[in-house]
């Protein structure tokens, strides 16, 4: 079954172009497009992923749009020119799973969308650079031991292997992970899944973006 993709963008040429790119893929299909989030929601169809332009003519903000799209229960990927890091950071706070530049080549666009559909970490240089410019992203106040646990766990290690590496029990590692998730949730950076923890670790400079490749 092909993944169902929705797109919100108010540039006709961009909309046509990315639709053509994705529809040419064997595993995905654009099922609805609109110039606004409200218009996309009127389609009343199911999405596996939504691509969202961060600058729309209706004056809406990334935060507003990501919240509105929450009713779809689909992950949101920022599809943007990338020339306004402030908007990328706002979108990250609102819950987008990553970003892809509109200037990327077709194969890169398709690859990034496919990664998002498979819940794989999207840690492009543009995404990391935008987040690194916001110092509040590094203020989850993790302890040195929690940072150490997160760096290992987010890099792909299992709880058992982290325990072995740090000479502690598996339960101790799991306790640390629970506390790490609580600390991130407390500063509006929820990390309910391991992929989310990887994103937080990249944002906070604990692991390099390529660690999730």
N, C-alpha and C positions, 0 to 999 in steps of 0.2 A: 504494500500500500504506500502511495506517495504521501510525504509530509505536506500538510496544508499550511501555507504561508499567507499572511496578510501584510500589506504595506500601507503605511501612511506617509505621504510625501506630496507636496503641492507644486512640484516642478514636473510638468508633463513629460519632458524628454527623459528625465531621470526615472520616472515611474515606468515609462515604456521600456527603457533600457534594462532596468533590474528585473522587471517582469520577464522579459525575453531571456535573460541570463538564467534565471531560476527555472523557468518552464522548459529550458533546454536540458535540464538535468534529469536523469532517470528516476531519482528518488524524491523529488519535490515538485510542488505545483502551487502557483499563486492563485488562491481562491477568491480573494477580494482585495481591492485597493480603494483608497480614498484620499482626499486632500486634508481631511480632519479625522481625529479619533472618533468623534461622534458619528461621522459618516461610515467609518469602518464597522462600528458596532451595530449600525442599522442593517448590516448584511445578515446578521443573526445566523452566522455559520460558525463552525468549530475551527480553531486554529491550533497548530502545533508550535507556531512561532510568529511573532509580529516584528517587522522591521519598522522603526520609527525615526523619522526625520526630527531633529531636535529644534529646528527653527521653522515654524509654520506661520503662514500669513494671518491666521486667526488670532495671533497674539498669545496663544496658549504656551504654558511652560512645560519643560520636560517632567517636572514633578506632577503637575496636573494630569498630563497625558498618561504617564506610567500608572498612576493611581486609577484612572478611568479604565485602562486596559486590563486591570487586575481581574475584572469580571470574566475575561476570556480564559483565565487560568493558564495562559500561554506565556512563555518567557518572552521578554522584549529585548531586541538587539538594536542599539543605536546605529543608524545609517546616516552619516553626517559628513560634512566637508572637513570637520575636525579643526576648524580655525578659531573655535571659541572653547578653549579648555574649561572655562567656567561652567558652560552648559553641560559638558561631558561629566564634570564632577557632580553637578546637580543630578544628572541622570543616574549616575552611579549610586548616589545616595538614595534615589527613589527606587532603585532595584533593577535597572537594566543589567543584563548579564555580560555586556561587552560592547565594543564598537567596531565598525568597519567604515573606512573612508569611501566616499563616493568615487574617488579617483582611482581606486584599486582596479586591477585587471579582472576580467570576468572570472577567471579560474580562482582568484583569491577571494572574490565575493562568494562564489559557490562553496569554496572550502570553509570559509568562516561560518556561513549559514549552516552548513552540514555539521560543523563542530558544535554549534549552539543547539541544533536539533538533537544531538547525541549527548547533551549536557557535559561537554568537554570544556575545560577552562579556556577562555579566550583571553590571551595575555599579549596582545600586540604592543609594539613599542609606543604607538600613539596613545593607547589606553593607559599604559603604565605611566607615561610622561604626564598625562593630564592629571592622574590621581596623585602622583608624587608632588605636584605643585600645590596641593592642599594639605597643610600640616595637620589639620584636624583629623585626617585619615590615619595618622599614626598615634592616636591618643586613646587606645583601648586600655592602656595602663597594664599590660601584661607583665608578670614577674619574669625575671631571667629564666627560671625553669619552665614557665609556660611558653615563653618564646622558643625555647629549645625544643620542647615537645611539639609545638606547632610547626616549626621548621622541618622537623623530621616527618611528622605525620602528613603535612600538606604536600611534601615532596613525593609522596606515594608509598611511604612505609606503612605497614600494618601496625596496629596497636601492640601486637606481640613483638614485632621487630624493634619498635621504639622502646619497649620495656627492656629488651635485651641490650640495646645500645646504651641505655641510661642506667642499667643495673637496678631497675625498680620492677614492681609487679605490674601485670597488665591492668589490674584494677586501679592502680595508682595513675597509670597513663589515662585511662578512661575518665577518672575523676578530674585530671587536669584538662582534658578536652571539654568536659561539661562546664568547667569554670571558664575556660577560654570562650566558649559559645555564649555564656552568660555575660562576660565582659563586653563582647562585641555587641550583643543585643542591647546592653545598657547604653551604648553610645550610638544607637540607631544604625548598626552595621550587622544585622542578623546574619548568622552563618549556620543554618540548619543542616547543611549537607557537607560532605568532604570537599566537593568542588567549591562550595562557598568559602570553606576554610582556606583552600588554596588561593582563592582570589584575595582574601584578606591578608594572607601571608605575602603575596606579591605586592599588594598596596602598601604594606608596612615594611617592605624591604627585607623580609626574613628569608625569602627564597627568590631566585631569579625567575622571570617569566618562562624561560625555556624548561624549567623543572617539570612543568606539566605537559611537555610535548611528548 
